[in-house]
Amino acid sequence: MSNRRMKLSVKGKELLDLIMENLEVERPLAIKIALAKGLQNSNKEVPQSFLDGKQGWVIPDNIIKDNEFLLFKHLIFEELNQSTDDESLHDIMSNYIEKGLRDIYEVYQQKTSMEDLKIAIL
């Protein structure tokens, strides 16, 4: 099992690039970190969709695969207290990634110049 294509908003793509640069990680890891952060701060509800109708960026297939995909899938089910079909799961996963990117960006803006972003987002 692995993720199918998911869409990020234009703002989400800009935040992803900024976070990749500041965390010094590759894109797949930055997406997984954003998904985990989005789940951490979700408050048991699906985040709103951040797609604004503009052409965003497509997260390719197989970024999150095998055991990682299964882990995130069940974390989402646990967070929502329900299971969902695969199509809805990928939409929900995309929303969590967008929320996580925005949450990490907020931490980035609030950190002091001497603080390491890797530690701050924990």
N, C-alpha and C positions, 0 to 999 in steps of 0.2 A: 504494500500500500504506500501511496505517496500523494502529495498534494497535486491538484490539477492547477491549471492557470488561474491566477487570482489577480484582480486589478487593484492598484494603488492610485490614489489621487495624485495630481501634479504636486501638491504641497507635500504629500506623503513621500514621493520620490525625492524631493529636495531634502526633506528631513533624513531620509535613509542615507543619502550621500553624505550629509553633514555628520551623521552619527558614525558611519563607516570610517570617515576620516579621523574623527576624534577618538574613537575607540581603537583605531588601527586594526580593524578586522575586515574580513572579506564579506561580500554581500550576503551569502547564505547564513553565516553566523549572525550578522546584524539583524536579519529578518527573524531568526529564531529568538534572539534576545528581545526584540520588539514584541513578538508574540507572547513570550513569557511575562514581560512587563505589563502588557495589556491585560493578560489574565490575572496577574497579581492585583491590579488596581480596578477590577471590573465591578465589584460590589454586587455580584450575582445577577447581572443583567447584561444583555448583548449591547455593546456600544452602538451608537448610531452610525449610519453609513456616512463616510466622509467623501464619497464620490460626488463631484460637483458638475457632472455632465461633460466636462472637458476631457480630452483624451489624456489619460494618465499613463502609467507604466504597468506593464504586465509582469507579474512575478511568474517566472517559468515553471514548468512541471518539474517535479522531482527535487525541489529545493529541500523539502522536509519529507523524508522517506523512512520506510521500514519502522523500526522501533520508536524513533523520534515522532513520526506521524501518529502512531498508535498512542503514544504518551500524550501528545497534545490533544488528540481526539477525545480521549477519556477525561482529561483535565477539563475540557470544554463541557462534556456531558455532566461531569460532577459539578461544575460551576453553575450550570443552568438547571440542574436536577432533572434532566430529560435527555433522551437521545434524539437524533435528527437524521434526516437523509443526507446523502453525500453532497448533493448540490447546495443545500442550506448550510451544511458544515463548512464548505469552502467560503461561502459568503460571510459566515460568522467569523471564520478564521481571519479573513481579510480585514474585517472590522476591528478585531482584536489587535492585529498588526498595526493598523493605523492608529489606534488608541495608544498602543505601546510606544510608537514613534513620537507621538505628541507628548506623552508623559516623560520620555527620556529627554526630549528637547527642553521641556520645562525644567527638569533637573539641571541640564546643561546651562540654561540661562541663569539659574540661581546659584550655581557653584562659584566659589571664590577662585581667583586665578591660580592659587597654589593647590587646589583640590584636584585629585585625579577623577575623571569622569567614571572610570571603571568602578571605583569605590563608591562614588556618590550615587550611582544608580542602584546599588544594592539596597 
